[in-house]
Amino acid sequence: MTLLDVQNLWVKFPTRQGIFDAVRGVSFTLGKERLGIVGESGSGKSMTGRAILRLIRPPGIVEADYIRLEGTNLLDLTEKQMRAVRGQRISMVMQDPKFSLNPVMRIGDQIMEAYLLHNRAGRADARKKSLEMLEAVSIRDAERVMRAYPHEMSGGMGQRIMIAMMLIPDPKILIADEPTSALDVSVQRQVLDIMDALVKERGMGLIFISHDLNLVAEFCDRVLIMYAGRIVEVCDADRLHDAKHPYTRGLLNSLPRLDHPRDRLEVLQRDPAWSDAPSVGTQE
Amino acid sequence: MALSENQTERRPRAPLAPWLKSILVTLSSIAVTMLGLLLITFIIGRVMPIDPVLSIAGERASKEVYEQVYYELGLDKPVIVQFFYYLSDVVRGDFGMSLLNARPVSEDIRRVFPATLELATLGVIMGIVLGVPLGVVAAVRRGSWIDQLARVVALVGYSMPIFWLGLMGLLVFYGILGWVGGPGRLGIFFEDIVPTRTGMILLDSALAGEWAVFRDAFSHIVLPASLLGYYSLAYISRMTRSFMLEQMSAEYVTTARVKGMSERAVIWGHAFRNIRVQLITVIALSYANLLEGSVLTEIIFSWPGIGSYITTALLSADMNAVLGGTVVVGLIFICLNIFSDLLYRVFDPRAK
């Protein structure tokens, strides 16, 4: 079943030197699956995530044939209707909880706010829900965390709080934009497992944006590889290592491997033709 | 259950200790600052090329009279002893006699300060009420006509000489249109009707229920207060704008949008909360500047405030009055600093 269907998505920014295309004609679909988007910095992967939520601020421009969420074209919605989509149907977890949580608000208030925005409920009810949600992301001592401020939390805890906050209105799709890049390696796994369990349990679709090929190969079902604002390759995650596109091959070869030690890692040789080639469409 | 146990464990044994400590630290820093301020004013008083004896006894005093005054002032004692005399006087609120009118300086200050306080408070309120929203809107709609307007308003506020604006204001609103009262704090018919309680006429007349006096006082204060308000508006709106711009690009603002909040809730509920601390400093600074007495405004509007008091005293070499006024102004700065420090702790959880 298709939750999200994106066709020919462009993100443009007017600059002094003319229009800069951050995303250039990207098309893909998302079902109840874990879809990875991999690419280097500036490849347009984060912009793709934000464009789906229509969070690109002016003067940035989002264009697409359509972005359909369960049949509704998000581009046709008014800003007010879009607000009902954000949080409630599509949500997003960002990179660093140190910056993505409001530093001067209590964590409890921030989580309850996310719930109250989309539910007609009293504060007592919202509080109960928030505590449940915090326990669902394995936070012990949830009562204390509710009263605490973000700076009192560790990175791993902060990211779990972020996940709790973003999942509390029960969205259908979660966009995770480099959710573990700012975390210690030791807690990355833990945060991913919690996110994975919740996404599965709730039958959600997950867009997992990352630059970490190994992580994506391990964690996702399907992978889009982006380069210079385009999708250069689509493949199943477990067959990522058989990828054909020279860019993907180059990325894979530049990773060190424990089972094949090498003295010198390969350096990625870029071919200008890659950025000119049209996007690869995804047909299921 | 486990939770409450945890809590009692985590609490330090004497919960007041950190509080007490921070209060003590604050108090001692106030004491040191005050001492430094008094030392400086004392030294200034000593190094001024004005003979205090002559200015009291007069140019043609006989030798006997001169020496008598010399001993009365304690000038025969060592400097350090003189400083402690000065210190104990000031602590008791005694700034000595004014040479101009032979009245205690403290009494004069008690009379002129409320006039400045009234004017500055009204001015800074106007600056906040108009400047903060203007700055916020200018930041949120960056580059729009309202941002350009805010820029022009601030630029004019920064660069236009206040005496010129004041004179033009008087000419237009008092001279031509007759909408406001002229110079001074009250019209001549309304003087000495209400008893002085706070020294602030608006407050005194309201307390006494004399609304005719209140209206007249308001018509006199509104023009100079607007003028001062305009200058603090220029400063406050510019600073608010730059603080807001910084916050609006922060990641937590995106989080709030992802939650599905309206733009207004994002701005006031999330971003604005984060600039309160910085804003307090700016407002306190702006208020302190106005309280110091805006000499030009006070002179143009014949406003008997502390700014014109100190200036007059300075021009007639009335050092007791100048130093007394300086100490009071310093005290205001210290108080406002403490106040904004306290608000910091309320608004920023990280400062605890």
Interface residues (C-beta under 8 A of the other chain):
Chain A: L53 L55 R83 A84 V85 R86 G87 Q88 S91 M92 M94 Q95 D96 F99 S100 L101 N102 P103 V104 M105 E113 A114 L117 H118 D141 E143 R144 Y149 H151 M162 M165 M166 P169
Chain B: L3 N6 Q7 A250 E251 Y252 T254 T255 A256 R257 V258 K259 G260 M261 S262 H270 R273 N274 R276 F347 D348 P349 R350
